[in-house]
Amino acid sequence: LAVAFEGIESIRFSNVLMTYRGVLNGAGVGLCLPLALCIDDLENGSLVPVLNGWHRPCVQSVVACKEDDWKIRHLRMFSNWWAKRLSAHEKRCEQRLVKLFGRAFLENLTR
């Protein structure tokens, strides 16, 4: 993730929340902000997409745990439950994005 500041080429953050907060505070442009993190701000107009035609590389979200933890039934059940919830949340965020900018916009982001 990177934020561009006036007079400085870019500053790279390894923490998406730092990038998100920096962008909201007017510090620059955040690349690859997760839709689930910024959909509310896109809807209320405090963030806008600025890189027309740019698209993020497709990245599959995963829920991961240590192999030893996977052998513990309640941890495995929680991981499966969380993966389903995450998938449903991402789907709702994409539907909200389509309402804002249209299906073609979403398809450009995910190709």
N, C-alpha and C positions, 0 to 999 in steps of 0.2 A: 504494500500500500504506500502511496506517496501523496504528499501534499505540496503543491507548488506555491512558493511565497514570492512576492515582488522582489526582484533583485537577486533571488537565490534560485538556482535551477530546480532543485527539489530537495525535500527532506523525506526520508523513508522511515515509516513507523512499522513496527512488527505487531502493533496492537490496533485492531480495527476500531475500537472505541475511541482511541486517541485521534485517529484520522477523522472519524465521524464528528467528534466534538470540535476538532480544528476547522472542519468545513462549516459547521453550524455557526462557529464564531467568526467566520469570514476570513480565515487564514489562507484559503486557497481552494484547490480542487482535489477531491478525493477520488482515486481510481479504484474500481472494483469493490465499492461498498456493497455489502450483501443487501439484497432487496428486502429481506425480512427486517433488517435494521432500519432502513430509511423509507419504507413505504408510507408511513404516517406523514413524514416530512414532505414527500412528493405530493401526497394528497392535499396537504394544507398549504402548499406553495412555498415553504421555507427552503426546500431544495428543488432544483430543476436539473434534468439531464442536459448536459452541454456538449457532449461529443457525438454529434449526429453521425450515424453510420458506423460508429465504433461498436464492437460487441465484445463481451467478455468471453473467454474460453469456457466451454461447458465443463463444469466441475460437479461431480456427483457428491452430494452430502452423505456422510456415513456416520454411524454411531459405532465407536470402537471400544473395546476393552481388552484387558490382558487375557490370554488363553486360560490361565488358571481361574480367573473370575468368571469366564464363560461357562465353566463347569459347575458353578454354583447356581442352582435353579432360580432363586429369586433375583439374582443379578441378570441372568439371561432373560427372564421375563420382563424385568424393567427395561433392559436394553431394547427388546423388541417393541415394547409399549412406546418407549421414547422415539424410536425410529418411525413408527406409524404416526405419532403426533407431529414430529418434525416434518414429515412428508405432507401431511394435511395442512400444516401451517404454511409451508412454502407454496402449496397449490393455491391457498386463499390469497396469499400475497401476489402471486402471478395474476389471479383473476382481478384483483384490485388494480394492478398495473394496466391490464388490458382495458379496464373501464376508463382509466386516465388517458392513455396514449394510443390505444388500439392494438389489435392482435399483431399487426405487422411489426410494431415496435418491439413487442415481446419476442417474436420470432427472430428478429435481428439480434437481440441480446443473447439468445440461446443457441444460435447456429454454430 
